Amino acid sequence: MRRLSLFILGTVLMLSGCGGGEKKAESHLDPNTDAGRGEQVFKTHCAACHAVKGDRVVVGPSLAGVAKRAATRVEGLAAEDYLRESIIYPNDYTVEGFAEGAMQQNFATQLTSDEVNYLVAYLMTLK
Ligand code: HEC
């Protein structure tokens, strides 16, 4: 019984830790919006390779300002569509200076279509 209540206490502490202070401090978007949800998906699946501020290269290019760049990447492709394609079909367009295939390739099956929509909404805030 004591163990169980300790476990519950731990879980409650962990959950409140996630919802509260620590994550909020680094996140600036409302988590109840599509873009805010996208920011969370981004932290889980993308942040290991992409910075979103400055022009620091982690593995991939920084995505600071990507909403603007996205509109000019492929002729005839709107920014949102370009972003969606770069997640699902990363080799359709390869950013100059990076190797084709260096971006993770399996997001079409790893992410739900909702998650991709949220990500696109989030990336569109990176102006
Ligand atoms: C294993 C590292 C890695 C992961 C994980 C990764 N990327 Fe990338 N990404 C790259 C690399 C490398 C490039 C540049 C090469 C290319 O264009 O394919 C890139 C390119 C991009 C571009 C094109 C940027 C531009 O300026 O045109 C976008 C957008 C992008 N990634 C979004 C994402 C998103 C969203 C996720 C998470 C779902 C993600 N990436 C996960 C490595 C990664």
Boltz pocket constraint, residues with backbone or C-beta under 6 A from the ligand:
constraints:
  - pocket:
      binder: B
      contacts: [[A, 41], [A, 42], [A, 45], [A, 46], [A, 47], [A, 48], [A, 49], [A, 50], [A, 59], [A, 60], [A, 61], [A, 62], [A, 63], [A, 66], [A, 69], [A, 70], [A, 73], [A, 82], [A, 83], [A, 86], [A, 87], [A, 90], [A, 91], [A, 93], [A, 94], [A, 95], [A, 98], [A, 99], [A, 100], [A, 101], [A, 102], [A, 103], [A, 104], [A, 107], [A, 119]]
      max_distance: 6.0
